[in-house]
Amino acid sequence: MHFRLRVSRSFSFLTFCLLVSLVALAQTNLRYRLLEGFALNEDAPVNKGKPTLFVFEQAETFKQVFKPAPGLFRRTLQPNFGKEMVVGIALPPTNTPPKLSVSRIFVQDSILTVRYIRLKDTTQVQKPESVSSQPMLVVAIPKQTVLKTRLVENGRVVQTIRKREDEE
């Protein structure tokens, strides 16, 4: 009886470890490249008052939303749509733009999750009446088969979008 109980506990523990490892393997962390030197086009479809998530697999659709920023950067890193796709995050314009950084990008079960951190900028602005700026992040990731994309800001899901059939 004692031997049977010991085998049962060991089997349960090994089964639990196997399940945990399978869940961990199903999640793939992605490498990303931060793309600087872009600005939103004036007619870009953004959500009023909340973050907007964009996912691009083709250069044509990317150019409809983003354009090179005039005179801000010496060299704009261009995405390679043959090997990469682009994820863009645009926040509502503010006079004191927050500090944004990507914390993690991963794929699990054909769901791309983009996690970023938004910190309030507490620095003093010289001219409060200055033109408001559009805080955003633009990153290139390796091409993925994605059915949904989830945007997570400071640990909270703020938007989920599904892939449209016409994007393929």
N, C-alpha and C positions, 0 to 999 in steps of 0.2 A: 504494500500500500504506500509506504514512504517513497519507494523508488518511482512509482507511477505518478505521484504528486510532483516530484522533482522533474520528471520528464515533461509533464504538462506545463509547469512554470517555465522551463527552459524553452519549450516549443512556443509558448505564448510570447515570451520576450524576443525570441528570434523573429517571429512573425511581425511583431511590432517594429523592430529595427528595420526589417525589409521594407515595410510599408513607408516608413519615414524616409528611407533612402530613395525609394521610387518617387515620392513626392518632391524631394529635393532635386532629383535628376530631371524631372519634368520641367523645371524652371531653368531657363537659360539666360544668364546675364549677357548683355550685349555691350560691346565696345562702341563708343560714340565719339564723334568729332564735333566740337563746337564750331559753328560757322558764324563768323562775325562779318560786319560790313553790309548788312541787309536792313532794309526798312520796309514797312508795309505799304502797299499801294493804297491810294486814297479810296478806291472802291472795293477794298478787301472785305469779305463778309465776316465781320467780327460780332461777337455777342456783346450787347450793351451791359456794362456794369459787372461783368464776370469774365474769367479767362476763356480764351478760345483756343481750341486744339486743331491743328492742321496736320494731315499726313499726306505726303506726296510721293508718288512712285514714278512720275514723269516730269521732265523739265518744263513742258508747256504749262501744266497746271501750277507748278511752282512759280513760274514767271508771272502768272495772273495774280498772285497774292503778294509776292516779295519782289523787290527791285534792289539793285545795289544802292547803298546809302551814298549820297553825294558828299565827297570830300572828307569823310570821317576816317577812312582807313586807307592805308597805302595799297594794300593788296586784299581783295576779297577772295576768300576760299570758296571755290565753286564745288557743288556736289557732283559726284560721278554717278549719274542715274543708271549706268550699266551695271554697277555693283552695289549701289547704295539707294536708300530711300531717305526722305527728309521728314523730320517731325518739327513743327513750329508751334510755339506757345506765345500768344499775344495777350497781354493784360490790358485793362482799361487805362487810358492816359492819366497821368498824375503830374503834379508840380514837383513832388519829391518821389522820384522813382524808387521802388524797392530793389534790394539786391537779390538777384536770382541765381540759383545754381542747381544743376542736375545732381540728384543724389544717386539715382539708379534707374536703369532701363533694362527691362527683361521681358521675355516671352514665355508664356505658359498656356498650353492648350489653345494655341492660335490667338491668344489675347496679348497684345502688346501693352505693357504698363510703363508709363513714364512718370517717375517720381521726381519732384523738384522741391526745393526749399525756397520760400519767400520770406525775406527778412525786411522789416521796415527800416528805411534809411533815416537815420536820426541826424544826419549832418545838416547844418544850416545852409539854406539856399540864399545866395546873394540877392537875387531879384525875385521875390515871390510872384511878381506879375509876368515872369518869363513864360515862354511858350511851353505848354505841357508836352511831355515826351511819352512815347509808347514803349513801355517795358516789354521785352520779349526775349525768347530763347529760340535759337534755330540750331538743330543738331542733325548730323548725318549718321545713319546706322547701316549695318549690312542689310541687304534685301532680305525680307522675311515674308512668309505666308501669314497674313494677319487678317482675321475676320472682324475683330473689334480692337479698338484702342482706348485705353483708360488713362485719364490724366489725374494724378494724385498730387495735391498741394499740401505740404506740411502734414502728411499722413491722412488726409481726407480726400475722398474721390470727389472731384469737382465737375468732371465731364466724361462721358463715354460715347464714342461714336462707332458706328458700324461701317464696314467697307461697302461701298455702293457697287453694284454690278457693272456700271459703266466705267469704273476706275481700272478695270483689268486690261 
